Structures are given as structure tokens and as C-alpha cells.
Amino acid sequence: MPKFALMFKKLLNKKDKLIELMKTPLNENCSAVVLKKLPEKLGDPGRFLIPCDFTGLDNCLALANLGASINLMPLSIWKKLRLPTLDNTKMVLELANRTISKPTGVAENIFVK
């Protein structure tokens, strides 16, 4: 007789007890998980624009970036907006098209109203 035959014989003799063990009563937490439907898929929200107020510019909308990133701006636009002076930096940036850019300066925490 193979070694596992004895194991199967014991399992078959005690199958009533196994069926009782398989039945698990659901409490509030389990039933909530089982009954919970999948959330409805939403479409692309598009751009997240924030209205801003700069002197000399009408209808200014700033594109908000909700993640951590580096935003680049041409120096001519920085001067035109009359924003605070830039801090010197030794940073060198490699852009997506593999060009190297050395920023004139860095500004942090510029608030826009």
C-alpha cells in the first residue's frame, strides 16, 4: 500500500469534520469586503489649471504639477514677471531630448495668488 493511501483513507473518514471546518461565519468586516463592489473607473481629468495674478498679464492660468519635479522657465519670462532674484546654482540638467542645460539660478517656494 502506498504511503499516501493511509493519509487519504483518514481524510475520507473525517470528511464531515473537514466540511464543518470549511464553513467560516462572516463577521461585519468580512462581509463588507465580500459585498464591496469594484469602484467605477473614471476618465482622464485633463489639465489641472490654477488662475494666477501677475501684474501686466490678463487671464493667466498656471499648470499645477502635483508631484515633485523641476520646472524650467526661460530667464526672459522670469524677468518679465518681475519675480524675486534667483539663487546661484552649480546644477546641470539633462533634458528629455538629451541636451544639457545649466540654469542661471534656482527659486524655491514661489507663491502665486
N, CA, C and O atoms as CSV, one atom per row, in Angstrom:
chain,resi,resn,atom,element,x,y,z
A,1,MET,N,N,0.850,-1.178,0.000
A,1,MET,CA,C,0.000,0.000,0.000
A,1,MET,C,C,0.898,1.244,0.000
A,1,MET,O,O,1.800,1.352,0.831
A,2,PRO,N,N,0.655,2.200,-0.940
A,2,PRO,CA,C,1.480,3.416,-0.970
A,2,PRO,C,C,1.331,4.209,0.331
A,2,PRO,O,O,0.348,4.078,1.060
A,3,LYS,N,N,2.341,5.028,0.588
A,3,LYS,CA,C,2.371,5.795,1.842
A,3,LYS,C,C,1.209,6.784,1.944
A,3,LYS,O,O,0.658,6.992,3.025
A,4,PHE,N,N,0.845,7.383,0.832
A,4,PHE,CA,C,-0.206,8.404,0.889
A,4,PHE,C,C,-1.613,7.798,0.947
A,4,PHE,O,O,-2.575,8.517,1.214
A,5,ALA,N,N,-1.749,6.497,0.703
A,5,ALA,CA,C,-3.074,5.866,0.742
A,5,ALA,C,C,-3.666,5.942,2.143
A,5,ALA,O,O,-4.863,6.184,2.304
A,6,LEU,N,N,-2.840,5.737,3.144
A,6,LEU,CA,C,-3.317,5.818,4.524
A,6,LEU,C,C,-3.808,7.233,4.854
A,6,LEU,O,O,-4.813,7.412,5.543
A,7,MET,N,N,-3.078,8.225,4.349
A,7,MET,CA,C,-3.480,9.614,4.579
A,7,MET,C,C,-4.844,9.897,3.925
A,7,MET,O,O,-5.705,10.535,4.531
A,8,PHE,N,N,-5.034,9.417,2.682
A,8,PHE,CA,C,-6.314,9.624,2.006
A,8,PHE,C,C,-7.454,8.914,2.735
A,8,PHE,O,O,-8.566,9.435,2.817
A,9,LYS,N,N,-7.173,7.733,3.259
A,9,LYS,CA,C,-8.195,6.983,3.994
A,9,LYS,C,C,-8.644,7.756,5.233
A,9,LYS,O,O,-9.836,7.807,5.536
A,10,LYS,N,N,-7.694,8.355,5.944
A,10,LYS,CA,C,-8.030,9.148,7.135
A,10,LYS,C,C,-8.846,10.380,6.750
A,10,LYS,O,O,-9.813,10.734,7.426
A,11,LEU,N,N,-8.446,11.028,5.658
A,11,LEU,CA,C,-9.181,12.217,5.205
A,11,LEU,C,C,-10.619,11.875,4.830
A,11,LEU,O,O,-11.547,12.607,5.175
A,12,LEU,N,N,-10.801,10.760,4.121
A,12,LEU,CA,C,-12.151,10.386,3.700
A,12,LEU,C,C,-13.027,9.997,4.885
A,12,LEU,O,O,-14.232,10.248,4.878
A,13,ASN,N,N,-12.433,9.392,5.890
A,13,ASN,CA,C,-13.207,9.018,7.078
A,13,ASN,C,C,-13.623,10.245,7.888
A,13,ASN,O,O,-14.649,10.218,8.568
A,14,LYS,N,N,-12.846,11.307,7.823
A,14,LYS,CA,C,-13.135,12.503,8.625
A,14,LYS,C,C,-13.637,13.665,7.764
A,14,LYS,O,O,-13.532,14.824,8.165
A,15,LYS,N,N,-14.185,13.355,6.576
A,15,LYS,CA,C,-14.574,14.445,5.672
A,15,LYS,C,C,-15.713,15.294,6.236
A,15,LYS,O,O,-15.806,16.479,5.917
A,16,ASP,N,N,-16.575,14.715,7.063
A,16,ASP,CA,C,-17.651,15.511,7.668
A,16,ASP,C,C,-17.078,16.626,8.543
A,16,ASP,O,O,-17.566,17.757,8.532
A,17,LYS,N,N,-16.044,16.288,9.294
A,17,LYS,CA,C,-15.402,17.298,10.142
A,17,LYS,C,C,-14.707,18.360,9.288
A,17,LYS,O,O,-14.711,19.542,9.634
A,18,LEU,N,N,-14.110,17.933,8.167
A,18,LEU,CA,C,-13.445,18.893,7.279
A,18,LEU,C,C,-14.444,19.870,6.671
A,18,LEU,O,O,-14.153,21.059,6.540
A,19,ILE,N,N,-15.621,19.371,6.299
A,19,ILE,CA,C,-16.642,20.246,5.708
A,19,ILE,C,C,-17.094,21.286,6.730
A,19,ILE,O,O,-17.328,22.443,6.382
A,20,GLU,N,N,-17.215,20.871,7.988
A,20,GLU,CA,C,-17.591,21.824,9.033
A,20,GLU,C,C,-16.514,22.885,9.226
A,20,GLU,O,O,-16.821,24.052,9.469
A,21,LEU,N,N,-15.243,22.474,9.118
A,21,LEU,CA,C,-14.152,23.440,9.262
A,21,LEU,C,C,-14.099,24.414,8.089
A,21,LEU,O,O,-13.651,25.551,8.239
A,22,MET,N,N,-14.560,23.960,6.909
A,22,MET,CA,C,-14.531,24.834,5.733
A,22,MET,C,C,-15.534,25.978,5.854
A,22,MET,O,O,-15.325,27.053,5.290
A,23,LYS,N,N,-16.603,25.752,6.575
A,23,LYS,CA,C,-17.626,26.786,6.733
A,23,LYS,C,C,-17.138,27.810,7.744
A,23,LYS,O,O,-16.922,27.488,8.913
A,24,THR,N,N,-16.967,29.030,7.293
A,24,THR,CA,C,-16.494,30.098,8.160
A,24,THR,C,C,-17.583,31.160,8.266
A,24,THR,O,O,-18.026,31.699,7.252
A,25,PRO,N,N,-18.012,31.458,9.476
A,25,PRO,CA,C,-19.032,32.511,9.605
A,25,PRO,C,C,-18.428,33.879,9.263
A,25,PRO,O,O,-17.298,34.189,9.638
A,26,LEU,N,N,-19.206,34.678,8.548
A,26,LEU,CA,C,-18.738,36.010,8.160
A,26,LEU,C,C,-19.125,37.016,9.231
A,26,LEU,O,O,-20.282,37.095,9.645
A,27,ASN,N,N,-18.140,37.778,9.669
A,27,ASN,CA,C,-18.455,38.867,10.594
A,27,ASN,C,C,-18.646,40.146,9.780
A,27,ASN,O,O,-18.634,40.097,8.550
A,28,GLU,N,N,-18.821,41.276,10.437
A,28,GLU,CA,C,-19.085,42.533,9.720
A,28,GLU,C,C,-17.946,42.909,8.783
A,28,GLU,O,O,-18.184,43.377,7.670
A,29,ASN,N,N,-16.704,42.706,9.231
A,29,ASN,CA,C,-15.557,43.098,8.407
A,29,ASN,C,C,-15.460,42.250,7.150
A,29,ASN,O,O,-15.240,42.781,6.061
A,30,CYS,N,N,-15.622,40.929,7.288
A,30,CYS,CA,C,-15.519,40.041,6.130
A,30,CYS,C,C,-16.640,40.290,5.138
A,30,CYS,O,O,-16.398,40.344,3.932
A,31,SER,N,N,-17.858,40.442,5.624
A,31,SER,CA,C,-18.978,40.628,4.709
A,31,SER,C,C,-18.860,41.954,3.965
A,31,SER,O,O,-19.283,42.057,2.814
A,32,ALA,N,N,-18.292,42.959,4.607
A,32,ALA,CA,C,-18.108,44.248,3.925
A,32,ALA,C,C,-17.124,44.100,2.777
A,32,ALA,O,O,-17.311,44.700,1.718
A,33,VAL,N,N,-16.083,43.309,2.976
A,33,VAL,CA,C,-15.090,43.101,1.916
A,33,VAL,C,C,-15.697,42.293,0.782
A,33,VAL,O,O,-15.464,42.601,-0.387
A,34,VAL,N,N,-16.471,41.267,1.107
A,34,VAL,CA,C,-17.072,40.408,0.087
A,34,VAL,C,C,-18.112,41.166,-0.724
A,34,VAL,O,O,-18.176,41.010,-1.944
A,35,LEU,N,N,-18.928,41.983,-0.067
A,35,LEU,CA,C,-20.012,42.684,-0.746
A,35,LEU,C,C,-19.567,43.952,-1.463
A,35,LEU,O,O,-20.315,44.510,-2.265
A,36,LYS,N,N,-18.366,44.401,-1.180
A,36,LYS,CA,C,-17.896,45.663,-1.763
A,36,LYS,C,C,-17.738,45.514,-3.274
A,36,LYS,O,O,-17.082,44.589,-3.755
A,37,LYS,N,N,-18.339,46.425,-3.999
A,37,LYS,CA,C,-18.231,46.403,-5.452
A,37,LYS,C,C,-16.946,47.105,-5.867
A,37,LYS,O,O,-16.400,47.924,-5.128
A,38,LEU,N,N,-16.479,46.774,-7.050
A,38,LEU,CA,C,-15.298,47.445,-7.569
A,38,LEU,C,C,-15.638,48.901,-7.863
A,38,LEU,O,O,-16.739,49.194,-8.327
A,39,PRO,N,N,-14.714,49.813,-7.601
A,39,PRO,CA,C,-15.000,51.226,-7.870
A,39,PRO,C,C,-15.137,51.479,-9.371
A,39,PRO,O,O,-14.492,50.833,-10.196
A,40,GLU,N,N,-15.982,52.423,-9.685
A,40,GLU,CA,C,-16.203,52.777,-11.083
A,40,GLU,C,C,-14.969,53.478,-11.633
A,40,GLU,O,O,-14.394,54.349,-10.980
A,41,LYS,N,N,-14.567,53.090,-12.844
A,41,LYS,CA,C,-13.396,53.718,-13.457
A,41,LYS,C,C,-13.775,55.117,-13.925
A,41,LYS,O,O,-14.815,55.320,-14.552
A,42,LEU,N,N,-12.918,56.069,-13.611
A,42,LEU,CA,C,-13.157,57.450,-14.011
A,42,LEU,C,C,-12.291,57.786,-15.213
A,42,LEU,O,O,-11.251,57.166,-15.436
A,43,GLY,N,N,-12.720,58.752,-15.970
A,43,GLY,CA,C,-11.960,59.179,-17.129
A,43,GLY,C,C,-10.788,60.071,-16.742
A,43,GLY,O,O,-10.595,60.386,-15.568
A,44,ASP,N,N,-10.023,60.466,-17.724
A,44,ASP,CA,C,-8.881,61.343,-17.515
A,44,ASP,C,C,-9.386,62.725,-17.114
A,44,ASP,O,O,-10.184,63.315,-17.842
A,45,PRO,N,N,-8.937,63.265,-15.960
A,45,PRO,CA,C,-9.432,64.573,-15.532
A,45,PRO,C,C,-8.891,65.725,-16.373
A,45,PRO,O,O,-9.386,66.848,-16.272
A,46,GLY,N,N,-7.894,65.464,-17.191
A,46,GLY,CA,C,-7.339,66.523,-18.028
A,46,GLY,C,C,-6.344,67.375,-17.272
A,46,GLY,O,O,-5.651,66.885,-16.380
A,47,ARG,N,N,-6.267,68.660,-17.625
A,47,ARG,CA,C,-5.294,69.566,-17.005
A,47,ARG,C,C,-5.831,70.107,-15.693
A,47,ARG,O,O,-7.038,70.270,-15.514
A,48,PHE,N,N,-4.919,70.380,-14.785
A,48,PHE,CA,C,-5.272,70.989,-13.510
A,48,PHE,C,C,-4.706,72.404,-13.540
A,48,PHE,O,O,-3.518,72.605,-13.290
A,49,LEU,N,N,-5.558,73.386,-13.846
A,49,LEU,CA,C,-5.115,74.767,-14.017
A,49,LEU,C,C,-5.517,75.611,-12.817
A,49,LEU,O,O,-6.618,75.483,-12.283
A,50,ILE,N,N,-4.598,76.473,-12.410
A,50,ILE,CA,C,-4.839,77.380,-11.291
A,50,ILE,C,C,-4.779,78.808,-11.827
A,50,ILE,O,O,-3.791,79.182,-12.458
A,51,PRO,N,N,-5.817,79.614,-11.587
A,51,PRO,CA,C,-5.738,81.010,-12.017
A,51,PRO,C,C,-4.692,81.758,-11.187
A,51,PRO,O,O,-4.620,81.590,-9.969
A,52,CYS,N,N,-3.890,82.579,-11.851
A,52,CYS,CA,C,-2.870,83.350,-11.136
A,52,CYS,C,C,-2.973,84.819,-11.529
A,52,CYS,O,O,-3.581,85.162,-12.543
A,53,ASP,N,N,-2.375,85.675,-10.718
A,53,ASP,CA,C,-2.499,87.115,-10.905
A,53,ASP,C,C,-1.108,87.742,-10.929
A,53,ASP,O,O,-0.484,87.930,-9.885
A,54,PHE,N,N,-0.628,88.064,-12.131
A,54,PHE,CA,C,0.637,88.774,-12.296
A,54,PHE,C,C,0.321,90.152,-12.857
A,54,PHE,O,O,-0.591,90.304,-13.669
A,55,THR,N,N,1.071,91.144,-12.427
A,55,THR,CA,C,0.836,92.487,-12.954
A,55,THR,C,C,1.194,92.516,-14.433
A,55,THR,O,O,2.272,92.071,-14.827
A,56,GLY,N,N,0.307,93.028,-15.229
A,56,GLY,CA,C,0.556,93.157,-16.660
A,56,GLY,C,C,0.128,91.947,-17.471
A,56,GLY,O,O,0.268,91.963,-18.693
A,57,LEU,N,N,-0.384,90.906,-16.847
A,57,LEU,CA,C,-0.845,89.730,-17.591
A,57,LEU,C,C,-2.323,89.498,-17.297
A,57,LEU,O,O,-2.741,89.451,-16.140
A,58,ASP,N,N,-3.101,89.356,-18.360
A,58,ASP,CA,C,-4.529,89.066,-18.214
A,58,ASP,C,C,-4.775,87.574,-18.453
A,58,ASP,O,O,-4.080,86.944,-19.250
A,59,ASN,N,N,-5.752,87.026,-17.766
A,59,ASN,CA,C,-6.157,85.627,-17.949
A,59,ASN,C,C,-4.976,84.665,-17.872
A,59,ASN,O,O,-4.719,83.909,-18.809
A,60,CYS,N,N,-4.280,84.699,-16.779
A,60,CYS,CA,C,-3.125,83.822,-16.584
A,60,CYS,C,C,-3.575,82.550,-15.874
A,60,CYS,O,O,-4.164,82.615,-14.796
A,61,LEU,N,N,-3.303,81.403,-16.469
A,61,LEU,CA,C,-3.600,80.114,-15.852
A,61,LEU,C,C,-2.292,79.339,-15.720
A,61,LEU,O,O,-1.566,79.166,-16.699
A,62,ALA,N,N,-2.000,78.881,-14.524
A,62,ALA,CA,C,-0.776,78.121,-14.281
A,62,ALA,C,C,-1.117,76.641,-14.245
A,62,ALA,O,O,-2.096,76.231,-13.621
A,63,LEU,N,N,-0.306,75.850,-14.916
A,63,LEU,CA,C,-0.488,74.405,-14.907
A,63,LEU,C,C,0.110,73.861,-13.624
A,63,LEU,O,O,1.312,73.991,-13.395
A,64,ALA,N,N,-0.715,73.254,-12.788
A,64,ALA,CA,C,-0.253,72.747,-11.490
A,64,ALA,C,C,0.353,71.367,-11.660
A,64,ALA,O,O,-0.192,70.514,-12.360
A,65,ASN,N,N,1.473,71.165,-11.018
A,65,ASN,CA,C,2.124,69.865,-11.003
A,65,ASN,C,C,2.027,69.346,-9.579
A,65,ASN,O,O,2.616,69.925,-8.666
A,66,LEU,N,N,1.295,68.270,-9.384
A,66,LEU,CA,C,1.050,67.775,-8.042
A,66,LEU,C,C,2.152,66.842,-7.546
A,66,LEU,O,O,2.087,66.359,-6.416
A,67,GLY,N,N,3.151,66.586,-8.368
A,67,GLY,CA,C,4.257,65.722,-7.957
A,67,GLY,C,C,5.521,66.527,-7.765
A,67,GLY,O,O,5.560,67.725,-8.047
A,68,ALA,N,N,6.550,65.863,-7.283
A,68,ALA,CA,C,7.836,66.532,-7.095
A,68,ALA,C,C,8.550,66.569,-8.438
A,68,ALA,O,O,8.723,65.530,-9.076
A,69,SER,N,N,8.959,67.734,-8.867
A,69,SER,CA,C,9.652,67.859,-10.141
A,69,SER,C,C,10.398,69.181,-10.195
A,69,SER,O,O,10.309,70.007,-9.286
A,70,ILE,N,N,11.128,69.359,-11.275
A,70,ILE,CA,C,11.829,70.617,-11.519
A,70,ILE,C,C,11.121,71.299,-12.674
A,70,ILE,O,O,10.970,70.705,-13.742
A,71,ASN,N,N,10.690,72.520,-12.483
A,71,ASN,CA,C,10.041,73.283,-13.539
A,71,ASN,C,C,11.020,74.313,-14.069
A,71,ASN,O,O,11.609,75.078,-13.305
A,72,LEU,N,N,11.187,74.325,-15.370
A,72,LEU,CA,C,12.103,75.272,-16.009
A,72,LEU,C,C,11.315,76.418,-16.620
A,72,LEU,O,O,10.199,76.234,-17.106
A,73,MET,N,N,11.912,77.602,-16.591
A,73,MET,CA,C,11.284,78.781,-17.169
A,73,MET,C,C,12.380,79.611,-17.831
A,73,MET,O,O,13.445,79.800,-17.243
A,74,PRO,N,N,12.139,80.104,-19.036
A,74,PRO,CA,C,13.139,80.977,-19.660
A,74,PRO,C,C,13.394,82.219,-18.798
A,74,PRO,O,O,12.474,82.756,-18.181
A,75,LEU,N,N,14.648,82.665,-18.765
A,75,LEU,CA,C,15.033,83.810,-17.945
A,75,LEU,C,C,14.294,85.080,-18.373
A,75,LEU,O,O,13.978,85.925,-17.536
A,76,SER,N,N,14.017,85.214,-19.675
A,76,SER,CA,C,13.307,86.409,-20.154
A,76,SER,C,C,11.898,86.489,-19.557
A,76,SER,O,O,11.434,87.575,-19.210
A,77,ILE,N,N,11.227,85.362,-19.438
A,77,ILE,CA,C,9.884,85.355,-18.834
A,77,ILE,C,C,9.986,85.644,-17.344
A,77,ILE,O,O,9.153,86.362,-16.792
A,78,TRP,N,N,11.009,85.084,-16.684
A,78,TRP,CA,C,11.221,85.337,-15.250
A,78,TRP,C,C,11.366,86.837,-14.994
A,78,TRP,O,O,10.772,87.380,-14.063
A,79,LYS,N,N,12.162,87.493,-15.832
A,79,LYS,CA,C,12.371,88.940,-15.664
A,79,LYS,C,C,11.101,89.718,-15.996
A,79,LYS,O,O,10.795,90.710,-15.334
A,80,LYS,N,N,10.355,89.278,-17.019
A,80,LYS,CA,C,9.127,89.962,-17.414
A,80,LYS,C,C,8.081,89.893,-16.297
A,80,LYS,O,O,7.320,90.840,-16.100
A,81,LEU,N,N,8.042,88.783,-15.574
A,81,LEU,CA,C,7.086,88.628,-14.477
A,81,LEU,C,C,7.523,89.351,-13.207
A,81,LEU,O,O,6.758,89.437,-12.246
A,82,ARG,N,N,8.736,89.864,-13.199
A,82,ARG,CA,C,9.301,90.590,-12.050
A,82,ARG,C,C,9.252,89.748,-10.770
A,82,ARG,O,O,8.806,90.205,-9.718
A,83,LEU,N,N,9.715,88.530,-10.893
A,83,LEU,CA,C,9.763,87.622,-9.748
A,83,LEU,C,C,11.044,87.868,-8.957
A,83,LEU,O,O,11.940,88.549,-9.455
A,84,PRO,N,N,11.159,87.332,-7.734
A,84,PRO,CA,C,12.342,87.587,-6.894
A,84,PRO,C,C,13.638,87.117,-7.560
A,84,PRO,O,O,13.615,86.354,-8.525
A,85,THR,N,N,14.754,87.585,-7.030
A,85,THR,CA,C,16.053,87.215,-7.604
A,85,THR,C,C,16.306,85.724,-7.417
A,85,THR,O,O,15.790,85.095,-6.493
A,86,LEU,N,N,17.110,85.182,-8.315
A,86,LEU,CA,C,17.418,83.753,-8.294
A,86,LEU,C,C,18.658,83.485,-7.458
A,86,LEU,O,O,19.574,84.306,-7.418
A,87,ASP,N,N,18.689,82.338,-6.793
A,87,ASP,CA,C,19.876,81.900,-6.058
A,87,ASP,C,C,20.812,81.186,-7.027
A,87,ASP,O,O,20.362,80.423,-7.882
A,88,ASN,N,N,22.112,81.431,-6.895
A,88,ASN,CA,C,23.093,80.775,-7.759
A,88,ASN,C,C,23.082,79.268,-7.536
A,88,ASN,O,O,22.780,78.783,-6.445
A,89,THR,N,N,23.421,78.542,-8.598
A,89,THR,CA,C,23.457,77.083,-8.505
A,89,THR,C,C,24.557,76.524,-9.396
A,89,THR,O,O,24.946,77.147,-10.384
A,90,LYS,N,N,25.051,75.355,-9.042
A,90,LYS,CA,C,26.022,74.642,-9.878
A,90,LYS,C,C,25.353,73.450,-10.552
A,90,LYS,O,O,26.025,72.558,-11.070
A,91,MET,N,N,24.035,73.445,-10.538
A,91,MET,CA,C,23.257,72.343,-11.089
A,91,MET,C,C,23.387,72.300,-12.608
A,91,MET,O,O,23.449,73.340,-13.263
A,92,VAL,N,N,23.429,71.093,-13.161
A,92,VAL,CA,C,23.397,70.880,-14.607
A,92,VAL,C,C,22.267,69.895,-14.872
A,92,VAL,O,O,22.195,68.847,-14.231
A,93,LEU,N,N,21.386,70.222,-15.809
A,93,LEU,CA,C,20.221,69.383,-16.095
A,93,LEU,C,C,20.341,68.746,-17.469
A,93,LEU,O,O,20.718,69.403,-18.439
A,94,GLU,N,N,20.015,67.456,-17.543
A,94,GLU,CA,C,19.922,66.788,-18.837
A,94,GLU,C,C,18.445,66.666,-19.163
A,94,GLU,O,O,17.698,66.010,-18.438
A,95,LEU,N,N,18.021,67.295,-20.251
A,95,LEU,CA,C,16.611,67.328,-20.620
A,95,LEU,C,C,16.211,66.042,-21.343
A,95,LEU,O,O,17.062,65.206,-21.646
A,96,ALA,N,N,14.927,65.890,-21.613
A,96,ALA,CA,C,14.410,64.670,-22.228
A,96,ALA,C,C,15.022,64.417,-23.602
A,96,ALA,O,O,15.200,63.264,-23.994
A,97,ASN,N,N,15.348,65.482,-24.341
A,97,ASN,CA,C,15.951,65.307,-25.662
A,97,ASN,C,C,17.476,65.188,-25.592
A,97,ASN,O,O,18.163,65.333,-26.603
A,98,ARG,N,N,17.999,64.922,-24.385
A,98,ARG,CA,C,19.415,64.673,-24.095
A,98,ARG,C,C,20.304,65.911,-24.237
A,98,ARG,O,O,21.527,65.787,-24.294
A,99,THR,N,N,19.708,67.091,-24.293
A,99,THR,CA,C,20.516,68.305,-24.281
A,99,THR,C,C,20.839,68.662,-22.837
A,99,THR,O,O,20.079,68.349,-21.920
A,100,ILE,N,N,21.970,69.317,-22.650
A,100,ILE,CA,C,22.419,69.719,-21.318
A,100,ILE,C,C,22.075,71.191,-21.126
A,100,ILE,O,O,22.315,72.010,-22.013
A,101,SER,N,N,21.518,71.521,-19.980
A,101,SER,CA,C,21.143,72.897,-19.679
A,101,SER,C,C,21.710,73.285,-18.321
A,101,SER,O,O,21.592,72.537,-17.350
A,102,LYS,N,N,22.325,74.464,-18.263
A,102,LYS,CA,C,22.831,74.980,-16.991
A,102,LYS,C,C,21.951,76.156,-16.593
A,102,LYS,O,O,22.012,77.208,-17.230
A,103,PRO,N,N,21.136,76.002,-15.555
A,103,PRO,CA,C,20.243,77.084,-15.142
A,103,PRO,C,C,21.013,78.298,-14.622
A,103,PRO,O,O,22.082,78.165,-14.026
A,104,THR,N,N,20.449,79.481,-14.859
A,104,THR,CA,C,21.033,80.712,-14.338
A,104,THR,C,C,20.930,80.754,-12.827
A,104,THR,O,O,21.837,81.241,-12.152
A,105,GLY,N,N,19.838,80.252,-12.295
A,105,GLY,CA,C,19.628,80.253,-10.851
A,105,GLY,C,C,18.452,79.381,-10.477
A,105,GLY,O,O,17.794,78.783,-11.328
A,106,VAL,N,N,18.206,79.326,-9.185
A,106,VAL,CA,C,17.139,78.484,-8.649
A,106,VAL,C,C,16.250,79.330,-7.747
A,106,VAL,O,O,16.735,80.173,-6.992
A,107,ALA,N,N,14.953,79.098,-7.834
A,107,ALA,CA,C,13.996,79.743,-6.926
A,107,ALA,C,C,13.143,78.649,-6.308
A,107,ALA,O,O,12.733,77.712,-6.993
A,108,GLU,N,N,12.878,78.767,-5.024
A,108,GLU,CA,C,12.058,77.775,-4.336
A,108,GLU,C,C,10.886,78.461,-3.653
A,108,GLU,O,O,10.978,79.607,-3.213
A,109,ASN,N,N,9.787,77.731,-3.579
A,109,ASN,CA,C,8.591,78.177,-2.863
A,109,ASN,C,C,8.105,79.548,-3.321
A,109,ASN,O,O,7.930,80.454,-2.506
A,110,ILE,N,N,7.891,79.698,-4.611
A,110,ILE,CA,C,7.332,80.931,-5.163
A,110,ILE,C,C,5.813,80.802,-5.105
A,110,ILE,O,O,5.239,79.939,-5.768
A,111,PHE,N,N,5.172,81.639,-4.331
A,111,PHE,CA,C,3.726,81.578,-4.163
A,111,PHE,C,C,3.039,82.427,-5.221
A,111,PHE,O,O,3.479,83.532,-5.538
A,112,VAL,N,N,1.952,81.890,-5.761
A,112,VAL,CA,C,1.183,82.568,-6.799
A,112,VAL,C,C,-0.223,82.763,-6.266
A,112,VAL,O,O,-0.816,81.842,-5.704
A,113,LYS,N,N,-0.761,83.980,-6.446
A,113,LYS,CA,C,-2.136,84.183,-5.977
A,113,LYS,C,C,-3.057,84.416,-7.145
A,113,LYS,O,O,-4.258,84.609,-6.955
